[in-house]
Amino acid sequence: ASGNPAAGKEWHWKSPKPLVTPRGPPKTGESRIVGGIEATPHAWPHQVALFIDFMYFCGGSLISDQWVMTAAHCMDGAGFVDVVMGAHNIQLIEDSQVSMLSTDFFTHENWNSFLLTNDIALIKLPSAVTFNENIQPVKLPSSDVSVGTIVTPTGWGRPSDNAGGTSDVLRQVDVPVMTNVDCDAIYGIVGDGVVCIDSTGGKGTCNGDSGGPLNLNGMTYGISSFGASAGCEAGYPDAFTRVHHYLDWIESKTGVTP
């Protein structure tokens, strides 16, 4: 197993998060911290950190002892990825961290980097990870999430638009699911395979959160996909890959079911 490549080093990792130009103004111009609050350490034990080709940083979700689910835009064209599990402060070596280097991963066959459709990828770990209180798989949802439900994205992404790089500790924020129609009115590329959250008031995901989970009741309903080019605090929706839409694909590749 490799170590955490970011521990004790100056942060140089970039976010590959796609930014889409929104149509028209957001619902409010009010702005506040994007990142919500610091997570209780290891409260989201399926959350993993991905260091891709010594260049890019993303999040991901452990869905079994050998498979990590993330965004296609994180893994597209990559050569290798350091998967760091059981982390809270990603800038430190923590006793809870287990790191593995993988070169075995793939994006969805119909991933389209222009329309941002099918933004899902799977990483196979070189050996099965041993579960403990800090490292656990997340369940896949057997039914979809409904509009208005409060969900919780997590990640080490930027806690504000003016923050440099990313957050050293894992953060979380509670946000409501919005309709695809309203989200598509802003982006024009929102199909059935996407679920959006309403970030009114500047609450939501930011650069560095890509690939990470949209959490509710021990399940992950989304994979952090794209946001607005206007910035994370502007109040435009955040888009996630809708996990429920891809259950058959995930099962066919990994054998993992809800």
N, C-alpha and C positions, 0 to 999 in steps of 0.2 A: 504494500500500500504506500502511496506517495503521501507527502505531508500537505498541509494547507499552504498553497503557494503565495498567499497574501500576508501570512503572519509576519508581523514585525517589519514589513516593507512599505515603502512609499506606494500609495495606490496609483496604478497606471491602467487599470482595466477600464475598457469602454463599454457602454451599453449599446447593443445593436437594435434597440427598440424602434420599430417603424413609426414615424409621425405623419399623420394625415392632415391635410389642410381642411379645417372645418368650414362649412357654409354658414354664413350669418353669425350673429353674436350668440354667446352662451346665455343661459337663463339669468345668471347674475354675474356681476363683475366683482363681487366680494372675494377676497382672497385670504386664505389662512393656511397653516401648515398642512401639507399634503399627507404627511406620514402618520397622522393619528397619534398613536402612543407606542412606546417601546413594549414589545411583547414580554410576557413573563418568560424567563428562559426555559426553553424546551417544552413550551405549551403547544407547539406545532411540530411534533417530532418527525413528521413526514417531509418537512421543508428541507431542501438541500440547496447548497450553493454550487454553482457551476463556473469553473474557470476554463475558458475555451481558448485553445491555441495561444496561451500566454497573452491574450489580447482582449477578449470579451468576457463580460460577467453577466450571468443570468441566474434565475432561480429555477427550481424544479420540485417535483413531488415524487416521493418514493411510493410506488403502488404495489410493490411486492419486495421480497428480499433480493431480487436481482434486476428489477426494472425501475427506471426513473422516467417520468413523463414531463416534457417541457415543450417549449414553442419551437416550431420549425425555423423561425427567423433567427433563433439562437444557434442552431446546429448546422444550418445550410452552409455547405462548403468547408466545414471544420475538419481538422485532422485528428485532434484528440481533445479530451475533456477531463479535467480534474474534478471529481465529484466529492464535495465535502459534506458529510452527514453529521448530525448531532451538534451543529454549531449554534452559538448565540452571537458572540462577538467574532466577526469574520476576520478581524485584524489581529487576532491572537491565536496562539496554539492553545486549545482548551483540552482538558483530559477527556471531555465527552466527544471530541471530534474523531471521526473515522474517515479517511480519505482513500479514494481509489481512482486510478487512472483508467479510462476507457477509450478504446478506439472503435468500439462496436456500437454504432448508433445509426439512425436513419430518420429522415423526414417523411411525412405523408407523400405518397406517390403523386398526388394532385396538388401539392403545395404550390401556390402562385404568389411570388414575391411582389407582384405589382398590385393584384387585387387583395392580397393578404388572406386568401381563402385557404382552408385546411392547414392552419398554422399550428401544427402539432408534430412532435417528434418523440422518439423513444430511445433511451440509452440503456444498454445492457451492461451491468456491472461484470467485471472479470471473474468474480466469485460472489457467492451469496453473502450478504451482510448479516451479522448477528444482531437481532433486535434486542433493545433494552429500553429503559424508561426515556432515553434521549433520542432513540432511533426507532421509528415505527412506520408501517405503511399506512396510507390513507385509503379509505374505501371509495369506490366509484359509485356514483348515484344511480339507483335503479329507476328513479323517476326524475323528471326535470324540475328545475327551480322556477317558482312562479314570480310574476312581476310584483314588485313592492316588497318582496322578502329582503330582510337585512342580511347581508353576507359580509364576509371578512377576508379581503385580500391581505396577504402577508408578503414581506420581502425586505431586502437590504437596499432597496432603491432610495434615490434622493429624497430626503425629508422636506425639501422645499426647492423651488425653482432656482434660488440663488445659492443653494448648497453645492459645494464642490463634490464631485464624485458620487459617493453613495453613503449610506449610513453604516457605521461599524456594527451596530446591534440590530437584530431583527425587529421590525416594526409591524403594526397592524392598524387597520382602520375599518370602521363599520359603515357600510354604504348600501343603498337600496338597488335592487335589480330594476331596470327600466325596460320599456317595450323596444323590440327590434325596430318597429316602425319609426319611433321617435329618434332612435340612434341612427338609423339609416338616413333620416332626413338631414342629419348633420354630416355624415361621412359618405353616403352613397355606395358603400361596398359591404353593407351589413346583411348577410344571408342567414340561413337556418343554422349554420355551424358556428354562429357567434352569439354571445350573450353580453349585454352591456350593463354597466352600473352608472348611476346618476352621481356625478361628482360636484353637484351644486354646492357652492361655498368653498370650492377648492379642496374637497376631500377625495382622495383616490390614489391611484398608482402613479409612479413616475419612472424615469430612466433607471434601469438597474433592477426593476421588479419583473421584467420580462421573463416569461416561462414559469413564473410562480403560481401558487394556487389561489383559487377563490373558495374560501372555506365556509362550511356550514354543517353543524351537527356531525362532525367526524367524517365528513365527505368533502371531496373537491369537485365543484361544479364548473370550474373554468380554469383556463391557462392564460396568464396575462399576455395579451397580444399587441394591441396598438393603442395610441392615444393621439391627442391633438398637437399639431405643430406650434400652436399658440402657447404651449407650456402647460405644466401639470396643475397649476393653481388657477387656471382660467375658468374652470367650471364646465368644460366640455366632457362628454362621456368617456369612460375608459372601456375598451373592448377586450373581451376574453374569448378564447376558443371554447365553445360549448361542449363540455366533456360528454354529456349524455348523448349528443349527436354522433359521437365517435366510438360508442361502446363496442359495436361489432368489429370495427377496425382494430381497436385495442386488444380485444379477445383473440382475433385472428393472428396477431403478431406475438402476443405474450401469454395467452391463456388466462389472463386475469379478467375476472368478471365482477359485477357488483356484489 
